[in-house]
Each structure stands twice: as C-alpha cells, then as structure tokens.
Amino acid sequence: MFLNPQIVFRREFDGSGLLFHPDTGEVFALNPTAAAICELIAAGERDEAELLNSLARSTRLPPEAPADLRTFLAQLRRRGFLTE
C-alpha cells in the first residue's frame, strides 16, 4: 500500500496531521496515531503487520488496534488517499 502520490500529507507540531486531496479539495484531519500510521506508510511500511509492529515499539496498543487499523486503512482507500 502507498499514499496516493497526488496527496499532500502534513504532520502538525502537536503530532496530529492532515491529508489533502488536491483533485477533490478534501482535507482529512488525523489524530496523532493516524498521522503516525501515514508517516510509516510514507516511509515504506507496506502491510498491516508491519504497521502494528512499528506502532507497538512506541506505544502500548489496545486489543482493538488491529481492527481499528483495518477500518482506518479502508477509510483511506475509499477516499482515494491510499493506493495498492
């Protein structure tokens, strides 16, 4: 998986972030965890297991983390922010 190359991703000073889709004008606000996930994808993480392992190194993940990650990635795909 990759961030759509047309997407603008920006990490904010407080750890949150934004995704901007210039073709649609859509702005998608990201909490710090979602911004970290997008940063990992941009850096080359390509599957859910890699993402979860990377996140687990920096924070304690709740049991629902795998399901939440799948939901978030599906949202990004539907909105055109993520490609395969």
N, C-alpha and C positions, 0 to 999 in steps of 0.2 A: 504494500500500500504506500501511496505517496500523497503529499499535499498537492492539490491541483497547482500546476506551475503558474497559473494566472492569479492565484490567490495571494493576497498580502497578509502576512502574519506578523503581528507586533506584540512583543511582551512588554507589559507595563511595569513601572517601578515597584508596584506593590505585589508583583507576582502574577497578577491576572493577565489577560491578553485579549486580543481582538483578531478576528479573521474578517477580511474584507474581500468580497467578490465583485470586481470592477464591472463585469458584464451585467450583473443584476442590481448592483448597488447595495446588496445585503451586507450588513455588519452583524457578526455573531460574537457576542461577548463571552469570554471564557473565564471561569474561576481559576485559581492558581493550579489546581490539579489538571484541569482541561488544558491549560496553557502549557504545563509541563509535558503532557502527552503530545501535543502538537510539536513542541520543541524536539522531543525524542523522535517523532516521525520525520521531521525535517532533517535530523541528524543521521537518519539511516535505519532506525528501528522499523522492521517490516511486518512483524506479526504480533498477535495479542500476547503470546507467552513472553516475548522479548520485552514488550512494553510493561507487563506486570512485573517481571523480574527487575527491570530498571527502576520502576516506581518503588518496589519493595526495599531497594537498597537505601532509599532516602526517607521512607516513611512507613509506618505500620499500616498495612492495608486491612480494611474490614472484610468479613467473609463475602459480602455482596460485591466486592471490587470487580471480579471477572464479569459478572452480569452487567454492572454499571458501565464497564469499559465497552462491552459489545453494543450496548444501547447508544453510547456516545459516538462510537465509530459509525454505526448505522445512520445516526443523525447527520454526521458529516458527509457521508456518502449521498444521502437523499438530497442534501442542499448543494451538492456539487463541490464541496471543499476538499474531498478526498477521492482519489482515483486508485485503481488497482495496478 
